[in-house]
Amino acid sequence: MDDNLKEKQEETPVTRTPPWGKVAVLEEASRYRINRIVLKPGHHISTQMHYHRSEHWIVVSGTAKVICNGKEMLLMQNQSTYVPMNTPHRVENPGVIPLVMIEVQNGEYLGDEDIIRFSEKEEELQELNDRINNK
């Protein structure tokens, strides 16, 4: 195989296209992964948590509505947030343009088996519980 072609293949990011947008793996090693996430307007990722990794999200363009451990915040371009391990979290795109974020995952295990997804019903119950406890 031509060495130039091999280098180009190694540089090409792995991209997934879930219904809500796109995820490109930019770089990864044993304890970290850097993703470029594009979230379509009006879409969201499922509420989830991880036992073995934390995440940093940096907004490149658009607006992110982040719900982390029941607390909601809006992030604009050049703003960021930290999502600790064992913390339910979700990101939404409330805007009219695509939300582009850089995600830095860091931890002992980065595999998909460490994604604990909450159902929509569980999310509704958690929101209700948060409202009751915050009063």
Steps between C-alpha positions, in 0.01 A plus 500: 500500500623851419630671820323829409167318465556320833571834674183655352292205623641536851424875500139457384273524805252222576151650462162378628171655388226443762157652423581815701822591316860388459794388716856495364782353707789743454755330722511224758735310726450255788366759751356778284296564185434829322176523298349766276123488559244667273146514640215592263269790598220384731670166578666355812707205613340262747547561871791280601781450747833321519667312786853512359542834322442871530441740210582858409279671241618811315251683275655592164183644346129512578332479839503202738235440764679276750323312777755359744386336823161672471648850452438678171735749331540663159844503341598722207801501268833472689330391824549160658385271778630198688291184547632289792481119510177350642298810404185485285540744210348603170561764234236658275514741208227759561625718212434521128857424386701182564672478838868408459689385810835347581467225759799378699435168673745396771502184709597140557249359252352678197300219339129518413423252780559789743211702357200465731200647315189614686160454339271797432276379787795489741596852386145628574503336846845648576383849394192468723715379791743792448210748505359352822841503672583855391185647663 
